[in-house]
Amino acid sequence: MANHKSAQKRARQTIKKTERNRFYRTRLKNITKAVREAVAKGDKNIANEALKIANKSIHAMVSRGFLKKQTASRRVSRLALLVNKIA
């Protein structure tokens, strides 16, 4: 356990940050999974809607500092490629 005041504060901040990151990680997995499931079913309309939601959510994570810009672009690009293969 931390003994100094500053170390105790750091410990509290780390706990908060870990919880926040866990939420975003789970959200990221779920929205990605939704797109992949729609692609697996072969339904282009549902896949496009899921891709729109994923795109918006992933780029929102960039603005919150959870993901880097290039990482988000890469993830969205890969999902878009999957959706475009349905045609």
PyMOL Python script that loads the backbone (N, CA, C, O; Angstrom):
from pymol import cmd

cmd.read_pdbstr("""\
ATOM      1  N   MET A   1       0.831  -1.185   0.000  1.00  0.00           N
ATOM      2  CA  MET A   1       0.000   0.000   0.000  1.00  0.00           C
ATOM      3  C   MET A   1       0.874   1.246   0.000  1.00  0.00           C
ATOM      4  O   MET A   1       1.971   1.245   0.559  1.00  0.00           O
ATOM      5  N   ALA A   2       0.389   2.292  -0.621  1.00  0.00           N
ATOM      6  CA  ALA A   2       1.142   3.537  -0.725  1.00  0.00           C
ATOM      7  C   ALA A   2       1.233   4.233   0.637  1.00  0.00           C
ATOM      8  O   ALA A   2       0.270   4.248   1.403  1.00  0.00           O
ATOM      9  N   ASN A   3       2.405   4.808   0.923  1.00  0.00           N
ATOM     10  CA  ASN A   3       2.613   5.478   2.207  1.00  0.00           C
ATOM     11  C   ASN A   3       2.555   6.997   2.104  1.00  0.00           C
ATOM     12  O   ASN A   3       2.121   7.659   3.047  1.00  0.00           O
ATOM     13  N   HIS A   4       2.977   7.554   0.993  1.00  0.00           N
ATOM     14  CA  HIS A   4       2.979   9.006   0.827  1.00  0.00           C
ATOM     15  C   HIS A   4       1.629   9.474   0.295  1.00  0.00           C
ATOM     16  O   HIS A   4       0.890   8.721  -0.339  1.00  0.00           O
ATOM     17  N   LYS A   5       1.336  10.731   0.571  1.00  0.00           N
ATOM     18  CA  LYS A   5       0.066  11.295   0.127  1.00  0.00           C
ATOM     19  C   LYS A   5      -0.051  11.264  -1.391  1.00  0.00           C
ATOM     20  O   LYS A   5      -1.103  10.928  -1.934  1.00  0.00           O
ATOM     21  N   SER A   6       1.033  11.614  -2.069  1.00  0.00           N
ATOM     22  CA  SER A   6       1.014  11.650  -3.530  1.00  0.00           C
ATOM     23  C   SER A   6       0.848  10.242  -4.105  1.00  0.00           C
ATOM     24  O   SER A   6       0.172  10.049  -5.116  1.00  0.00           O
ATOM     25  N   ALA A   7       1.469   9.267  -3.452  1.00  0.00           N
ATOM     26  CA  ALA A   7       1.351   7.880  -3.916  1.00  0.00           C
ATOM     27  C   ALA A   7      -0.061   7.356  -3.687  1.00  0.00           C
ATOM     28  O   ALA A   7      -0.576   6.575  -4.487  1.00  0.00           O
ATOM     29  N   GLN A   8      -0.684   7.786  -2.596  1.00  0.00           N
ATOM     30  CA  GLN A   8      -2.061   7.374  -2.326  1.00  0.00           C
ATOM     31  C   GLN A   8      -3.001   7.954  -3.374  1.00  0.00           C
ATOM     32  O   GLN A   8      -3.922   7.281  -3.838  1.00  0.00           O
ATOM     33  N   LYS A   9      -2.762   9.204  -3.740  1.00  0.00           N
ATOM     34  CA  LYS A   9      -3.581   9.835  -4.771  1.00  0.00           C
ATOM     35  C   LYS A   9      -3.404   9.100  -6.090  1.00  0.00           C
ATOM     36  O   LYS A   9      -4.376   8.838  -6.797  1.00  0.00           O
ATOM     37  N   ARG A  10      -2.166   8.771  -6.417  1.00  0.00           N
ATOM     38  CA  ARG A  10      -1.886   8.027  -7.644  1.00  0.00           C
ATOM     39  C   ARG A  10      -2.631   6.695  -7.660  1.00  0.00           C
ATOM     40  O   ARG A  10      -3.169   6.292  -8.691  1.00  0.00           O
ATOM     41  N   ALA A  11      -2.662   6.023  -6.533  1.00  0.00           N
ATOM     42  CA  ALA A  11      -3.357   4.737  -6.433  1.00  0.00           C
ATOM     43  C   ALA A  11      -4.846   4.926  -6.708  1.00  0.00           C
ATOM     44  O   ALA A  11      -5.456   4.125  -7.417  1.00  0.00           O
ATOM     45  N   ARG A  12      -5.438   6.000  -6.139  1.00  0.00           N
ATOM     46  CA  ARG A  12      -6.862   6.275  -6.382  1.00  0.00           C
ATOM     47  C   ARG A  12      -7.116   6.571  -7.854  1.00  0.00           C
ATOM     48  O   ARG A  12      -8.092   6.094  -8.433  1.00  0.00           O
ATOM     49  N   GLN A  13      -6.231   7.362  -8.454  1.00  0.00           N
ATOM     50  CA  GLN A  13      -6.392   7.714  -9.864  1.00  0.00           C
ATOM     51  C   GLN A  13      -6.294   6.480 -10.760  1.00  0.00           C
ATOM     52  O   GLN A  13      -7.029   6.343 -11.738  1.00  0.00           O
ATOM     53  N   THR A  14      -5.378   5.592 -10.406  1.00  0.00           N
ATOM     54  CA  THR A  14      -5.196   4.375 -11.192  1.00  0.00           C
ATOM     55  C   THR A  14      -6.447   3.506 -11.158  1.00  0.00           C
ATOM     56  O   THR A  14      -6.831   2.926 -12.173  1.00  0.00           O
ATOM     57  N   ILE A  15      -7.074   3.417 -10.006  1.00  0.00           N
ATOM     58  CA  ILE A  15      -8.303   2.623  -9.881  1.00  0.00           C
ATOM     59  C   ILE A  15      -9.396   3.191 -10.777  1.00  0.00           C
ATOM     60  O   ILE A  15     -10.076   2.448 -11.484  1.00  0.00           O
ATOM     61  N   LYS A  16      -9.561   4.526 -10.745  1.00  0.00           N
ATOM     62  CA  LYS A  16     -10.574   5.169 -11.579  1.00  0.00           C
ATOM     63  C   LYS A  16     -10.288   4.948 -13.059  1.00  0.00           C
ATOM     64  O   LYS A  16     -11.180   4.614 -13.838  1.00  0.00           O
ATOM     65  N   LYS A  17      -9.038   5.138 -13.425  1.00  0.00           N
ATOM     66  CA  LYS A  17      -8.643   5.007 -14.823  1.00  0.00           C
ATOM     67  C   LYS A  17      -8.841   3.574 -15.320  1.00  0.00           C
ATOM     68  O   LYS A  17      -9.265   3.357 -16.455  1.00  0.00           O
ATOM     69  N   THR A  18      -8.532   2.599 -14.462  1.00  0.00           N
ATOM     70  CA  THR A  18      -8.705   1.192 -14.819  1.00  0.00           C
ATOM     71  C   THR A  18     -10.167   0.875 -15.078  1.00  0.00           C
ATOM     72  O   THR A  18     -10.496   0.184 -16.042  1.00  0.00           O
ATOM     73  N   GLU A  19     -11.046   1.376 -14.219  1.00  0.00           N
ATOM     74  CA  GLU A  19     -12.486   1.156 -14.402  1.00  0.00           C
ATOM     75  C   GLU A  19     -12.969   1.762 -15.715  1.00  0.00           C
ATOM     76  O   GLU A  19     -13.714   1.132 -16.465  1.00  0.00           O
ATOM     77  N   ARG A  20     -12.535   2.994 -15.984  1.00  0.00           N
ATOM     78  CA  ARG A  20     -12.938   3.683 -17.210  1.00  0.00           C
ATOM     79  C   ARG A  20     -12.444   2.923 -18.434  1.00  0.00           C
ATOM     80  O   ARG A  20     -13.185   2.744 -19.401  1.00  0.00           O
ATOM     81  N   ASN A  21     -11.194   2.478 -18.392  1.00  0.00           N
ATOM     82  CA  ASN A  21     -10.632   1.743 -19.528  1.00  0.00           C
ATOM     83  C   ASN A  21     -11.331   0.405 -19.737  1.00  0.00           C
ATOM     84  O   ASN A  21     -11.516  -0.027 -20.875  1.00  0.00           O
ATOM     85  N   ARG A  22     -11.717  -0.248 -18.656  1.00  0.00           N
ATOM     86  CA  ARG A  22     -12.434  -1.522 -18.764  1.00  0.00           C
ATOM     87  C   ARG A  22     -13.760  -1.310 -19.492  1.00  0.00           C
ATOM     88  O   ARG A  22     -14.141  -2.110 -20.346  1.00  0.00           O
ATOM     89  N   PHE A  23     -14.459  -0.229 -19.150  1.00  0.00           N
ATOM     90  CA  PHE A  23     -15.723   0.088 -19.810  1.00  0.00           C
ATOM     91  C   PHE A  23     -15.519   0.277 -21.311  1.00  0.00           C
ATOM     92  O   PHE A  23     -16.263  -0.284 -22.115  1.00  0.00           O
ATOM     93  N   TYR A  24     -14.505   1.069 -21.693  1.00  0.00           N
ATOM     94  CA  TYR A  24     -14.273   1.342 -23.108  1.00  0.00           C
ATOM     95  C   TYR A  24     -13.798   0.100 -23.863  1.00  0.00           C
ATOM     96  O   TYR A  24     -14.173  -0.106 -25.018  1.00  0.00           O
ATOM     97  N   ARG A  25     -12.973  -0.727 -23.212  1.00  0.00           N
ATOM     98  CA  ARG A  25     -12.516  -1.965 -23.858  1.00  0.00           C
ATOM     99  C   ARG A  25     -13.697  -2.877 -24.162  1.00  0.00           C
ATOM    100  O   ARG A  25     -13.801  -3.433 -25.255  1.00  0.00           O
ATOM    101  N   THR A  26     -14.578  -3.022 -23.188  1.00  0.00           N
ATOM    102  CA  THR A  26     -15.754  -3.871 -23.371  1.00  0.00           C
ATOM    103  C   THR A  26     -16.648  -3.302 -24.468  1.00  0.00           C
ATOM    104  O   THR A  26     -17.135  -4.045 -25.321  1.00  0.00           O
ATOM    105  N   ARG A  27     -16.862  -2.010 -24.449  1.00  0.00           N
ATOM    106  CA  ARG A  27     -17.697  -1.351 -25.472  1.00  0.00           C
ATOM    107  C   ARG A  27     -17.107  -1.563 -26.860  1.00  0.00           C
ATOM    108  O   ARG A  27     -17.830  -1.849 -27.815  1.00  0.00           O
ATOM    109  N   LEU A  28     -15.800  -1.420 -26.964  1.00  0.00           N
ATOM    110  CA  LEU A  28     -15.123  -1.600 -28.244  1.00  0.00           C
ATOM    111  C   LEU A  28     -15.306  -3.027 -28.768  1.00  0.00           C
ATOM    112  O   LEU A  28     -15.584  -3.231 -29.950  1.00  0.00           O
ATOM    113  N   LYS A  29     -15.150  -3.997 -27.889  1.00  0.00           N
ATOM    114  CA  LYS A  29     -15.332  -5.397 -28.289  1.00  0.00           C
ATOM    115  C   LYS A  29     -16.767  -5.658 -28.745  1.00  0.00           C
ATOM    116  O   LYS A  29     -16.994  -6.352 -29.737  1.00  0.00           O
ATOM    117  N   ASN A  30     -17.731  -5.098 -28.016  1.00  0.00           N
ATOM    118  CA  ASN A  30     -19.136  -5.352 -28.334  1.00  0.00           C
ATOM    119  C   ASN A  30     -19.552  -4.735 -29.666  1.00  0.00           C
ATOM    120  O   ASN A  30     -20.269  -5.366 -30.442  1.00  0.00           O
ATOM    121  N   ILE A  31     -19.110  -3.511 -29.938  1.00  0.00           N
ATOM    122  CA  ILE A  31     -19.512  -2.899 -31.204  1.00  0.00           C
ATOM    123  C   ILE A  31     -18.825  -3.574 -32.383  1.00  0.00           C
ATOM    124  O   ILE A  31     -19.399  -3.676 -33.467  1.00  0.00           O
ATOM    125  N   THR A  32     -17.593  -4.034 -32.170  1.00  0.00           N
ATOM    126  CA  THR A  32     -16.892  -4.768 -33.224  1.00  0.00           C
ATOM    127  C   THR A  32     -17.586  -6.105 -33.482  1.00  0.00           C
ATOM    128  O   THR A  32     -17.760  -6.527 -34.625  1.00  0.00           O
ATOM    129  N   LYS A  33     -17.972  -6.749 -32.396  1.00  0.00           N
ATOM    130  CA  LYS A  33     -18.656  -8.042 -32.508  1.00  0.00           C
ATOM    131  C   LYS A  33     -19.990  -7.901 -33.239  1.00  0.00           C
ATOM    132  O   LYS A  33     -20.369  -8.778 -34.015  1.00  0.00           O
ATOM    133  N   ALA A  34     -20.703  -6.799 -32.993  1.00  0.00           N
ATOM    134  CA  ALA A  34     -21.989  -6.579 -33.651  1.00  0.00           C
ATOM    135  C   ALA A  34     -21.813  -6.489 -35.166  1.00  0.00           C
ATOM    136  O   ALA A  34     -22.617  -7.036 -35.920  1.00  0.00           O
ATOM    137  N   VAL A  35     -20.766  -5.802 -35.608  1.00  0.00           N
ATOM    138  CA  VAL A  35     -20.509  -5.687 -37.045  1.00  0.00           C
ATOM    139  C   VAL A  35     -20.146  -7.052 -37.615  1.00  0.00           C
ATOM    140  O   VAL A  35     -20.657  -7.444 -38.663  1.00  0.00           O
ATOM    141  N   ARG A  36     -19.275  -7.770 -36.938  1.00  0.00           N
ATOM    142  CA  ARG A  36     -18.844  -9.092 -37.434  1.00  0.00           C
ATOM    143  C   ARG A  36     -20.008 -10.083 -37.496  1.00  0.00           C
ATOM    144  O   ARG A  36     -20.080 -10.892 -38.421  1.00  0.00           O
ATOM    145  N   GLU A  37     -20.916 -10.027 -36.523  1.00  0.00           N
ATOM    146  CA  GLU A  37     -22.077 -10.922 -36.534  1.00  0.00           C
ATOM    147  C   GLU A  37     -23.008 -10.593 -37.693  1.00  0.00           C
ATOM    148  O   GLU A  37     -23.549 -11.492 -38.335  1.00  0.00           O
ATOM    149  N   ALA A  38     -23.194  -9.299 -37.960  1.00  0.00           N
ATOM    150  CA  ALA A  38     -24.048  -8.889 -39.074  1.00  0.00           C
ATOM    151  C   ALA A  38     -23.438  -9.348 -40.395  1.00  0.00           C
ATOM    152  O   ALA A  38     -24.162  -9.764 -41.300  1.00  0.00           O
ATOM    153  N   VAL A  39     -22.125  -9.277 -40.509  1.00  0.00           N
ATOM    154  CA  VAL A  39     -21.435  -9.741 -41.719  1.00  0.00           C
ATOM    155  C   VAL A  39     -21.584 -11.249 -41.850  1.00  0.00           C
ATOM    156  O   VAL A  39     -21.800 -11.760 -42.950  1.00  0.00           O
ATOM    157  N   ALA A  40     -21.472 -11.963 -40.739  1.00  0.00           N
ATOM    158  CA  ALA A  40     -21.597 -13.423 -40.761  1.00  0.00           C
ATOM    159  C   ALA A  40     -22.990 -13.847 -41.210  1.00  0.00           C
ATOM    160  O   ALA A  40     -23.141 -14.857 -41.896  1.00  0.00           O
ATOM    161  N   LYS A  41     -24.012 -13.078 -40.826  1.00  0.00           N
ATOM    162  CA  LYS A  41     -25.376 -13.383 -41.250  1.00  0.00           C
ATOM    163  C   LYS A  41     -25.589 -13.047 -42.723  1.00  0.00           C
ATOM    164  O   LYS A  41     -26.480 -13.590 -43.376  1.00  0.00           O
ATOM    165  N   GLY A  42     -24.759 -12.146 -43.231  1.00  0.00           N
ATOM    166  CA  GLY A  42     -24.869 -11.770 -44.639  1.00  0.00           C
ATOM    167  C   GLY A  42     -25.881 -10.676 -44.900  1.00  0.00           C
ATOM    168  O   GLY A  42     -26.269 -10.456 -46.047  1.00  0.00           O
ATOM    169  N   ASP A  43     -26.315  -9.988 -43.865  1.00  0.00           N
ATOM    170  CA  ASP A  43     -27.307  -8.922 -44.016  1.00  0.00           C
ATOM    171  C   ASP A  43     -26.592  -7.584 -44.178  1.00  0.00           C
ATOM    172  O   ASP A  43     -26.052  -7.034 -43.219  1.00  0.00           O
ATOM    173  N   LYS A  44     -26.599  -7.073 -45.404  1.00  0.00           N
ATOM    174  CA  LYS A  44     -25.846  -5.856 -45.717  1.00  0.00           C
ATOM    175  C   LYS A  44     -26.400  -4.623 -44.993  1.00  0.00           C
ATOM    176  O   LYS A  44     -25.628  -3.785 -44.527  1.00  0.00           O
ATOM    177  N   ASN A  45     -27.722  -4.504 -44.894  1.00  0.00           N
ATOM    178  CA  ASN A  45     -28.321  -3.333 -44.250  1.00  0.00           C
ATOM    179  C   ASN A  45     -27.956  -3.249 -42.772  1.00  0.00           C
ATOM    180  O   ASN A  45     -27.542  -2.199 -42.279  1.00  0.00           O
ATOM    181  N   ILE A  46     -28.114  -4.359 -42.081  1.00  0.00           N
ATOM    182  CA  ILE A  46     -27.784  -4.383 -40.658  1.00  0.00           C
ATOM    183  C   ILE A  46     -26.287  -4.148 -40.462  1.00  0.00           C
ATOM    184  O   ILE A  46     -25.878  -3.460 -39.527  1.00  0.00           O
ATOM    185  N   ALA A  47     -25.478  -4.721 -41.343  1.00  0.00           N
ATOM    186  CA  ALA A  47     -24.025  -4.545 -41.242  1.00  0.00           C
ATOM    187  C   ALA A  47     -23.639  -3.082 -41.436  1.00  0.00           C
ATOM    188  O   ALA A  47     -22.772  -2.566 -40.731  1.00  0.00           O
ATOM    189  N   ASN A  48     -24.280  -2.416 -42.389  1.00  0.00           N
ATOM    190  CA  ASN A  48     -23.982  -0.999 -42.618  1.00  0.00           C
ATOM    191  C   ASN A  48     -24.374  -0.138 -41.420  1.00  0.00           C
ATOM    192  O   ASN A  48     -23.646   0.779 -41.039  1.00  0.00           O
ATOM    193  N   GLU A  49     -25.524  -0.441 -40.833  1.00  0.00           N
ATOM    194  CA  GLU A  49     -25.954   0.307 -39.646  1.00  0.00           C
ATOM    195  C   GLU A  49     -24.990   0.089 -38.487  1.00  0.00           C
ATOM    196  O   GLU A  49     -24.614   1.029 -37.787  1.00  0.00           O
ATOM    197  N   ALA A  50     -24.595  -1.175 -38.298  1.00  0.00           N
ATOM    198  CA  ALA A  50     -23.645  -1.488 -37.223  1.00  0.00           C
ATOM    199  C   ALA A  50     -22.303  -0.808 -37.472  1.00  0.00           C
ATOM    200  O   ALA A  50     -21.642  -0.366 -36.532  1.00  0.00           O
ATOM    201  N   LEU A  51     -21.904  -0.725 -38.734  1.00  0.00           N
ATOM    202  CA  LEU A  51     -20.640  -0.065 -39.087  1.00  0.00           C
ATOM    203  C   LEU A  51     -20.708   1.431 -38.786  1.00  0.00           C
ATOM    204  O   LEU A  51     -19.737   2.010 -38.302  1.00  0.00           O
ATOM    205  N   LYS A  52     -21.843   2.054 -39.069  1.00  0.00           N
ATOM    206  CA  LYS A  52     -21.999   3.474 -38.761  1.00  0.00           C
ATOM    207  C   LYS A  52     -21.859   3.726 -37.262  1.00  0.00           C
ATOM    208  O   LYS A  52     -21.172   4.654 -36.834  1.00  0.00           O
ATOM    209  N   ILE A  53     -22.517   2.891 -36.482  1.00  0.00           N
ATOM    210  CA  ILE A  53     -22.444   3.022 -35.022  1.00  0.00           C
ATOM    211  C   ILE A  53     -21.012   2.793 -34.544  1.00  0.00           C
ATOM    212  O   ILE A  53     -20.505   3.522 -33.691  1.00  0.00           O
ATOM    213  N   ALA A  54     -20.369   1.768 -35.107  1.00  0.00           N
ATOM    214  CA  ALA A  54     -18.990   1.460 -34.724  1.00  0.00           C
ATOM    215  C   ALA A  54     -18.063   2.613 -35.064  1.00  0.00           C
ATOM    216  O   ALA A  54     -17.215   2.994 -34.257  1.00  0.00           O
ATOM    217  N   ASN A  55     -18.223   3.165 -36.254  1.00  0.00           N
ATOM    218  CA  ASN A  55     -17.375   4.271 -36.694  1.00  0.00           C
ATOM    219  C   ASN A  55     -17.492   5.451 -35.733  1.00  0.00           C
ATOM    220  O   ASN A  55     -16.487   6.015 -35.300  1.00  0.00           O
ATOM    221  N   LYS A  56     -18.711   5.811 -35.410  1.00  0.00           N
ATOM    222  CA  LYS A  56     -18.952   6.945 -34.524  1.00  0.00           C
ATOM    223  C   LYS A  56     -18.384   6.671 -33.126  1.00  0.00           C
ATOM    224  O   LYS A  56     -17.731   7.532 -32.536  1.00  0.00           O
ATOM    225  N   SER A  57     -18.633   5.486 -32.611  1.00  0.00           N
ATOM    226  CA  SER A  57     -18.189   5.153 -31.259  1.00  0.00           C
ATOM    227  C   SER A  57     -16.669   5.075 -31.161  1.00  0.00           C
ATOM    228  O   SER A  57     -16.075   5.567 -30.201  1.00  0.00           O
ATOM    229  N   ILE A  58     -16.051   4.459 -32.153  1.00  0.00           N
ATOM    230  CA  ILE A  58     -14.596   4.303 -32.129  1.00  0.00           C
ATOM    231  C   ILE A  58     -13.912   5.666 -32.211  1.00  0.00           C
ATOM    232  O   ILE A  58     -12.940   5.920 -31.499  1.00  0.00           O
ATOM    233  N   HIS A  59     -14.415   6.537 -33.073  1.00  0.00           N
ATOM    234  CA  HIS A  59     -13.790   7.855 -33.174  1.00  0.00           C
ATOM    235  C   HIS A  59     -14.090   8.724 -31.940  1.00  0.00           C
ATOM    236  O   HIS A  59     -13.320   9.629 -31.621  1.00  0.00           O
ATOM    237  N   ALA A  60     -15.184   8.457 -31.262  1.00  0.00           N
ATOM    238  CA  ALA A  60     -15.454   9.153 -30.003  1.00  0.00           C
ATOM    239  C   ALA A  60     -14.429   8.735 -28.950  1.00  0.00           C
ATOM    240  O   ALA A  60     -14.031   9.540 -28.108  1.00  0.00           O
ATOM    241  N   MET A  61     -14.008   7.484 -29.003  1.00  0.00           N
ATOM    242  CA  MET A  61     -12.992   7.003 -28.069  1.00  0.00           C
ATOM    243  C   MET A  61     -11.656   7.699 -28.304  1.00  0.00           C
ATOM    244  O   MET A  61     -10.867   7.878 -27.376  1.00  0.00           O
ATOM    245  N   VAL A  62     -11.412   8.088 -29.543  1.00  0.00           N
ATOM    246  CA  VAL A  62     -10.185   8.831 -29.850  1.00  0.00           C
ATOM    247  C   VAL A  62     -10.231  10.188 -29.156  1.00  0.00           C
ATOM    248  O   VAL A  62      -9.249  10.612 -28.547  1.00  0.00           O
ATOM    249  N   SER A  63     -11.367  10.863 -29.249  1.00  0.00           N
ATOM    250  CA  SER A  63     -11.471  12.194 -28.650  1.00  0.00           C
ATOM    251  C   SER A  63     -11.378  12.137 -27.129  1.00  0.00           C
ATOM    252  O   SER A  63     -10.992  13.117 -26.493  1.00  0.00           O
ATOM    253  N   ARG A  64     -11.730  10.998 -26.549  1.00  0.00           N
ATOM    254  CA  ARG A  64     -11.619  10.838 -25.096  1.00  0.00           C
ATOM    255  C   ARG A  64     -10.231  10.357 -24.678  1.00  0.00           C
ATOM    256  O   ARG A  64      -9.933  10.271 -23.487  1.00  0.00           O
ATOM    257  N   GLY A  65      -9.384  10.043 -25.662  1.00  0.00           N
ATOM    258  CA  GLY A  65      -8.022   9.644 -25.357  1.00  0.00           C
ATOM    259  C   GLY A  65      -7.857   8.167 -25.067  1.00  0.00           C
ATOM    260  O   GLY A  65      -6.809   7.750 -24.576  1.00  0.00           O
ATOM    261  N   PHE A  66      -8.864   7.372 -25.359  1.00  0.00           N
ATOM    262  CA  PHE A  66      -8.748   5.933 -25.107  1.00  0.00           C
ATOM    263  C   PHE A  66      -7.969   5.241 -26.212  1.00  0.00           C
ATOM    264  O   PHE A  66      -7.180   4.337 -25.937  1.00  0.00           O
ATOM    265  N   LEU A  67      -8.177   5.648 -27.448  1.00  0.00           N
ATOM    266  CA  LEU A  67      -7.479   5.070 -28.602  1.00  0.00           C
ATOM    267  C   LEU A  67      -6.694   6.156 -29.315  1.00  0.00           C
ATOM    268  O   LEU A  67      -7.026   7.339 -29.245  1.00  0.00           O
ATOM    269  N   LYS A  68      -5.642   5.726 -30.003  1.00  0.00           N
ATOM    270  CA  LYS A  68      -4.929   6.657 -30.865  1.00  0.00           C
ATOM    271  C   LYS A  68      -5.680   6.759 -32.187  1.00  0.00           C
ATOM    272  O   LYS A  68      -6.429   5.858 -32.564  1.00  0.00           O
ATOM    273  N   LYS A  69      -5.470   7.861 -32.873  1.00  0.00           N
ATOM    274  CA  LYS A  69      -6.209   8.142 -34.104  1.00  0.00           C
ATOM    275  C   LYS A  69      -5.973   7.064 -35.161  1.00  0.00           C
ATOM    276  O   LYS A  69      -6.917   6.596 -35.798  1.00  0.00           O
ATOM    277  N   GLN A  70      -4.721   6.675 -35.342  1.00  0.00           N
ATOM    278  CA  GLN A  70      -4.390   5.675 -36.360  1.00  0.00           C
ATOM    279  C   GLN A  70      -4.972   4.307 -36.019  1.00  0.00           C
ATOM    280  O   GLN A  70      -5.400   3.573 -36.910  1.00  0.00           O
ATOM    281  N   THR A  71      -4.987   3.967 -34.741  1.00  0.00           N
ATOM    282  CA  THR A  71      -5.559   2.692 -34.303  1.00  0.00           C
ATOM    283  C   THR A  71      -7.043   2.647 -34.623  1.00  0.00           C
ATOM    284  O   THR A  71      -7.554   1.638 -35.109  1.00  0.00           O
ATOM    285  N   ALA A  72      -7.728   3.744 -34.347  1.00  0.00           N
ATOM    286  CA  ALA A  72      -9.163   3.815 -34.623  1.00  0.00           C
ATOM    287  C   ALA A  72      -9.416   3.707 -36.126  1.00  0.00           C
ATOM    288  O   ALA A  72     -10.325   2.995 -36.551  1.00  0.00           O
ATOM    289  N   SER A  73      -8.627   4.401 -36.921  1.00  0.00           N
ATOM    290  CA  SER A  73      -8.793   4.354 -38.374  1.00  0.00           C
ATOM    291  C   SER A  73      -8.577   2.945 -38.903  1.00  0.00           C
ATOM    292  O   SER A  73      -9.308   2.481 -39.779  1.00  0.00           O
ATOM    293  N   ARG A  74      -7.572   2.270 -38.367  1.00  0.00           N
ATOM    294  CA  ARG A  74      -7.285   0.909 -38.804  1.00  0.00           C
ATOM    295  C   ARG A  74      -8.440  -0.031 -38.472  1.00  0.00           C
ATOM    296  O   ARG A  74      -8.837  -0.853 -39.298  1.00  0.00           O
ATOM    297  N   ARG A  75      -8.974   0.094 -37.267  1.00  0.00           N
ATOM    298  CA  ARG A  75     -10.084  -0.769 -36.858  1.00  0.00           C
ATOM    299  C   ARG A  75     -11.320  -0.541 -37.719  1.00  0.00           C
ATOM    300  O   ARG A  75     -11.962  -1.495 -38.159  1.00  0.00           O
ATOM    301  N   VAL A  76     -11.650   0.721 -37.957  1.00  0.00           N
ATOM    302  CA  VAL A  76     -12.825   1.050 -38.775  1.00  0.00           C
ATOM    303  C   VAL A  76     -12.606   0.565 -40.203  1.00  0.00           C
ATOM    304  O   VAL A  76     -13.528   0.049 -40.835  1.00  0.00           O
ATOM    305  N   SER A  77     -11.397   0.728 -40.707  1.00  0.00           N
ATOM    306  CA  SER A  77     -11.085   0.297 -42.069  1.00  0.00           C
ATOM    307  C   SER A  77     -11.275  -1.210 -42.235  1.00  0.00           C
ATOM    308  O   SER A  77     -11.844  -1.668 -43.226  1.00  0.00           O
ATOM    309  N   ARG A  78     -10.799  -1.964 -41.270  1.00  0.00           N
ATOM    310  CA  ARG A  78     -10.936  -3.427 -41.346  1.00  0.00           C
ATOM    311  C   ARG A  78     -12.392  -3.855 -41.277  1.00  0.00           C
ATOM    312  O   ARG A  78     -12.803  -4.790 -41.964  1.00  0.00           O
ATOM    313  N   LEU A  79     -13.174  -3.170 -40.448  1.00  0.00           N
ATOM    314  CA  LEU A  79     -14.600  -3.490 -40.368  1.00  0.00           C
ATOM    315  C   LEU A  79     -15.297  -3.132 -41.685  1.00  0.00           C
ATOM    316  O   LEU A  79     -16.165  -3.867 -42.156  1.00  0.00           O
ATOM    317  N   ALA A  80     -14.909  -2.002 -42.270  1.00  0.00           N
ATOM    318  CA  ALA A  80     -15.508  -1.577 -43.536  1.00  0.00           C
ATOM    319  C   ALA A  80     -15.188  -2.576 -44.648  1.00  0.00           C
ATOM    320  O   ALA A  80     -16.040  -2.857 -45.491  1.00  0.00           O
ATOM    321  N   LEU A  81     -13.983  -3.105 -44.654  1.00  0.00           N
ATOM    322  CA  LEU A  81     -13.610  -4.104 -45.653  1.00  0.00           C
ATOM    323  C   LEU A  81     -14.500  -5.345 -45.523  1.00  0.00           C
ATOM    324  O   LEU A  81     -14.947  -5.907 -46.523  1.00  0.00           O
ATOM    325  N   LEU A  82     -14.748  -5.762 -44.287  1.00  0.00           N
ATOM    326  CA  LEU A  82     -15.625  -6.924 -44.072  1.00  0.00           C
ATOM    327  C   LEU A  82     -17.033  -6.663 -44.595  1.00  0.00           C
ATOM    328  O   LEU A  82     -17.636  -7.517 -45.244  1.00  0.00           O
ATOM    329  N   VAL A  83     -17.548  -5.468 -44.303  1.00  0.00           N
ATOM    330  CA  VAL A  83     -18.909  -5.131 -44.726  1.00  0.00           C
ATOM    331  C   VAL A  83     -18.978  -5.063 -46.251  1.00  0.00           C
ATOM    332  O   VAL A  83     -19.957  -5.510 -46.850  1.00  0.00           O
ATOM    333  N   ASN A  84     -17.961  -4.516 -46.867  1.00  0.00           N
ATOM    334  CA  ASN A  84     -17.959  -4.373 -48.317  1.00  0.00           C
ATOM    335  C   ASN A  84     -17.831  -5.706 -49.051  1.00  0.00           C
ATOM    336  O   ASN A  84     -18.195  -5.804 -50.223  1.00  0.00           O
ATOM    337  N   LYS A  85     -17.321  -6.723 -48.378  1.00  0.00           N
ATOM    338  CA  LYS A  85     -17.197  -8.045 -48.998  1.00  0.00           C
ATOM    339  C   LYS A  85     -18.555  -8.748 -49.144  1.00  0.00           C
ATOM    340  O   LYS A  85     -18.685  -9.698 -49.915  1.00  0.00           O
ATOM    341  N   ILE A  86     -19.559  -8.279 -48.403  1.00  0.00           N
ATOM    342  CA  ILE A  86     -20.875  -8.932 -48.441  1.00  0.00           C
ATOM    343  C   ILE A  86     -21.490  -8.839 -49.832  1.00  0.00           C
ATOM    344  O   ILE A  86     -22.130  -9.783 -50.295  1.00  0.00           O
ATOM    345  N   ALA A  87     -21.296  -7.706 -50.497  1.00  0.00           N
ATOM    346  CA  ALA A  87     -21.925  -7.449 -51.796  1.00  0.00           C
ATOM    347  C   ALA A  87     -21.742  -8.616 -52.726  1.00  0.00           C
ATOM    348  O   ALA A  87     -22.206  -8.577 -53.865  1.00  0.00           O
TER     349      ALA A  87
END
""", "prot")
cmd.dss("prot")
cmd.show_as("cartoon", "prot")
cmd.util.cbc("prot")
cmd.orient("prot")
